[in-house]
Amino acid sequence: MAVGARDYIDKLLVKKYADEKVDNHDAMTSMVDPNKMLDAMNDVAAIQRNMFMLSQKLCSTCYAINAKAARYQKKEFVEQ
């Protein structure tokens, strides 16, 4: 996979933004500790994963209960 502008629009965008200055994030001090932020994100991901697994177990349990409680009736079909 090549890196760089391939068509005319990409080349114009490269030319336009070639001299733009961006913030240097390494030189900035952050108001939030990155390690605490990553720990919080990890906790949220673990909670969501556990909630999804619990939801799946609940769904399969409800399916099994409904399947056991189902009463099937035999119907006679009239052929014409």
N, C-alpha and C positions, 0 to 999 in steps of 0.2 A: 504494500500500500504506500503510495507516494505521498510525501508531505509537500505542500505548497499549493499555489494557485493553479487551477487547471483551466478555468474559462475566463472570459473577459470580465465578468462581474467580480469574480474572486480577485483578479489582478487589480482592479480598481479599488476594491476594499483594502487590499494589502498596501497599495500606494497611499491611500487616505490615512490609514491608521499606523503607518510605519514610524512616524515621528511622535506619536502620542505618548505621553508620560502616564505611568500607572503608579498606584501606591505600592510602596515596598512594605509588605506585611511583616517581614522579618524585623524591620526597624521600629515597628509600632508596638506599643504596649496595649495589651488587651484588658478589657474590664472583666472578662470572664476567664477563669483558669481553664485552659484547654483540657487538662486531665479530668477536671470535675465535669466538664461538658460531655466528654466522651463517656465517662462513667454513667452520667444521667441518661445519655442516649442508649447505652448498653442496657440499663435497667428498663427503660421503656420498651426496647426491642424484646427483652426477655418476658416482660409482662404480656406484650401482644402475642408472642409465640405461645405462651402458656394459655392465654385466653382462646386462641385459635384451636389448640389441642383439646381444651375443655369443651369448646363448642362442637368439635367433631365427635367427641365421645358422647356428648349429650344427644347429638343428632342420631348416631347409630343406636343408642339406647332407646330413644323414642321410636325409631323405626322398628326395632325388635319388639317393643311392647305393642305397637300398633299391629304388627304382623301376627303376634300371638292372640290378640284380642279380635282379630278379624273373623267374621263368620261368613263363610262362603256358601252360596246357595246354588244348587244346580238348576239351570234353566233349560227348558225344552225349546228348541228352535223349530219353528214350523217352516218346512220347505215348500216353496210354491212352484 
